Amino acid sequence: MQTLVGWHIEMEFTEHEGRTRAAAMVRLGDGVELRAHGFAKRHPTDAEQLRVGEEIAGARALMDLASQLLGKAHDEIDEASGRASYPLTT
C-alpha cells in the first residue's frame, strides 16, 4: 500500500478550576491549517480525573475539526462541479 499524504494533528490541553480546554490544529496537504477547540467541565461532586476531561475536550475539538473538513470538502466538490450539492454531514 502506498501512502499519498499524511496529516499531523496537534492537540494541547489546559486545565483551570475544573475546566479543561483542548486546542486542536491539523495541517492539510494543500497547506490549509484548520483549528478547533473543545471544552469539558467537571461537576463539583466528581473526582478530579484530568485524563477524562482531556478525552472529552479532545473529542469535542476533533468533532469540530471533522465538521470543518466536511465543509471544506463540500465547497471543493461544488467548485469542481460548478453546481451546488447537498452539504456533507457526519
Secondary structure as the mmCIF struct_conf table of DSSP 4:
data_model
#
loop_
_struct_conf.conf_type_id
_struct_conf.id
_struct_conf.beg_label_comp_id
_struct_conf.beg_label_asym_id
_struct_conf.beg_label_seq_id
_struct_conf.end_label_comp_id
_struct_conf.end_label_asym_id
_struct_conf.end_label_seq_id
STRN STRN1 HIS A 8 HIS A 16
TURN_TY1_P TURN_TY1_P1 GLU A 17 GLY A 18
STRN STRN2 ARG A 19 ARG A 27
TURN_TY1_P TURN_TY1_P2 GLY A 29 ASP A 30
BEND BEND1 GLY A 31 GLY A 31
STRN STRN3 GLU A 33 LYS A 41
TURN_TY1_P TURN_TY1_P3 PRO A 44 THR A 45
BEND BEND2 ASP A 46 ASP A 46
HELX_RH_AL_P HELX_RH_AL_P1 LEU A 50 SER A 81
TURN_TY1_P TURN_TY1_P4 GLY A 82 GLY A 82
BEND BEND3 ARG A 83 ARG A 83
HELX_LH_PP_P HELX_LH_PP_P1 TYR A 86 LEU A 88
#
